[in-house]
């Protein structure tokens, strides 16, 4: 696998949000304004690159049984760094992201990539994977936020758009709009990639570190 | 007392964690396929939320803040929640096997559930005291329960419907979630009107 494909894979073919369906919570919550979306995307990208690189470097040291707690602590450390930097140098963004900033810790994209990629690959590849996934996440957030901001409040990055700003569909900036835009975007990506999402093969669980437990449970109930 | 009731109702209905604040979406989409699993997961979430809130509130107030280590909040909280979930799992397995069989499978899923970490941090951001925090956590859990149970009913219908090909699976689920979220807008202002 070439270096380039490690980087580009995250952008569409294995887009973390739209194809792997990880990190749904921040995607839905932060995508009301394009500027916040970019801020969130960059914060998560930084954490992804750092955590992927460090976890990959420590992959032979961390015992397999306690790897998830170790990953979480490492990730939480990097999130704290981002929190402190943003609080000091970009206070308005820090306020806008609010509770979703510390919640990057439990963003399944980061833990998911650690589990799916970083603990099996070399440091450089893992860092590139983190960068690619981060770009994919940021772009998706930006696209979603643009749709919601332009149609919902008639602005883009805070700049008013002539006719639309008087005729905003305000429900798009609220919670239901998040769900509906996200649903339509996933459907669009399914159409482009010619992929059918069968209800039996829930692809949005595959990346979750708890998939084993969940899957085992799923069988018990059926 | 009235303040506690209003916090409870605001958390459960108006600021519903799943449908209004987008916390805990993964279990909402993943475990809401049938009523039984939706109930089990939600009860486990309510339980862990209350417990985690009580413990993290005390840690933050009596340990981290007096020692000027409040910046460690995120790291400490996620560790405490993970450890707590493990302890609860072990304790249940040993002492109340019946409850363990009902809730046990959901407990590991909760560690990385953003709703649990979210509620503990939100309580401190809002400056709630211990009682208010626990009530808010209970209300948030209750809201999660409501959303899960209602949505499992919706999903049992959409599973058998035939949407256009690209919308099959997750997209149609999200769009039904959108309509459910819209219906929760009906609760807007209910707390202000009831309690002034």
Contacts between the chains, C-beta under 8 A, distances in Angstrom:
chain1	res1	chain2	res2	distance
A	21	B	170	6.4
A	24	B	22	7.7
A	24	B	25	4.4
A	24	B	26	6.5
A	24	B	29	7.2
A	25	B	22	5.0
A	25	B	23	5.9
A	25	B	24	7.3
A	25	B	25	4.8
A	25	B	26	7.4
A	25	B	114	5.2
A	26	B	22	7.8
A	28	B	22	4.2
A	28	B	25	6.6
A	29	B	21	6.7
A	29	B	22	4.0
A	29	B	23	7.8
A	68	B	111	8.0
A	69	B	79	7.5
A	69	B	82	5.8
A	72	B	78	5.6
A	72	B	79	7.5
A	72	B	82	6.6
A	72	B	111	7.9
A	72	B	112	7.6
A	73	B	75	6.5
A	73	B	78	7.7
A	73	B	79	6.5
A	76	B	74	5.1
A	76	B	75	4.2
A	76	B	78	5.2
A	76	B	79	7.7
A	77	B	75	6.1
A	79	B	74	5.7
A	80	B	71	6.4
A	80	B	72	7.2
A	80	B	74	5.3
A	80	B	75	6.0
A	83	B	71	7.8
A	83	B	74	6.9
A	84	B	71	6.4
A	98	B	125	7.7
A	99	B	118	5.8
A	99	B	121	5.6
A	99	B	122	5.7
A	99	B	125	6.7
A	102	B	73	7.2
A	102	B	74	4.5
A	102	B	117	7.2
A	102	B	121	5.6
A	103	B	23	7.6
A	103	B	114	4.9
A	103	B	117	6.2
A	103	B	118	5.9
A	103	B	121	7.8
A	105	B	74	5.8
A	105	B	78	5.4
A	105	B	117	6.8
A	106	B	78	7.2
A	106	B	112	5.0
A	106	B	113	7.0
A	106	B	114	4.5
A	106	B	117	5.5
A	107	B	114	7.7
A	108	B	26	6.5
A	108	B	112	6.7
A	111	B	112	6.4
A	171	B	182	7.4
A	174	B	185	7.6
A	175	B	19	6.1
A	175	B	20	5.0
A	175	B	21	7.8
A	175	B	22	7.0
A	175	B	181	4.7
A	175	B	184	8.0
A	176	B	178	4.4
A	176	B	179	7.2
A	176	B	181	4.4
A	176	B	182	4.2
A	176	B	185	7.6
A	177	B	178	7.5
A	178	B	22	6.6
A	178	B	178	7.7
A	179	B	174	5.0
A	179	B	175	6.8
A	179	B	177	4.6
A	179	B	178	3.5
A	179	B	181	5.9
A	180	B	174	7.2
A	180	B	175	5.7
A	180	B	178	4.1
A	182	B	174	5.4
A	183	B	167	7.5
A	183	B	170	7.5
A	183	B	171	4.3
A	183	B	172	7.1
A	183	B	173	7.6
A	183	B	174	3.3
A	183	B	175	4.3
A	183	B	177	7.9
A	183	B	178	6.8
A	184	B	171	7.0
A	184	B	175	7.7
A	186	B	170	5.7
A	186	B	171	4.7
A	186	B	174	7.0
A	187	B	164	7.8
A	187	B	166	4.3
A	187	B	167	4.7
A	187	B	171	4.0
A	188	B	166	7.2
A	190	B	165	7.9
A	190	B	166	4.3
A	190	B	167	7.9
A	190	B	168	8.0
A	190	B	171	7.1
A	191	B	166	4.2
A	196	B	165	6.3
A	196	B	166	8.0
A	196	B	168	6.2
A	196	B	169	7.9
A	197	B	168	5.7
A	197	B	169	3.3
A	197	B	170	5.7
A	197	B	171	7.7
A	198	B	168	7.4
A	198	B	169	6.6
A	199	B	159	6.2
A	199	B	168	7.3
A	199	B	169	5.4
A	202	B	30	6.8
A	202	B	169	7.7
A	202	B	170	8.0
A	203	B	170	7.9
A	204	B	26	7.7
A	204	B	29	6.5
A	204	B	30	6.8
A	204	B	170	6.0
A	205	B	30	5.5
A	208	B	26	6.6
A	208	B	30	7.6
A	208	B	112	7.8
A	209	B	112	6.5
A	210	B	108	5.8
A	210	B	109	4.7
A	210	B	111	7.8
A	210	B	112	6.5
A	213	B	105	6.2
A	213	B	108	4.9
A	213	B	109	6.0
A	214	B	30	6.4
A	214	B	31	7.2
A	214	B	109	6.3
A	216	B	105	7.2
A	217	B	37	7.1
A	217	B	105	4.4
A	217	B	106	7.6
A	220	B	105	7.4
A	221	B	34	6.6
A	221	B	36	6.6
A	221	B	37	5.8
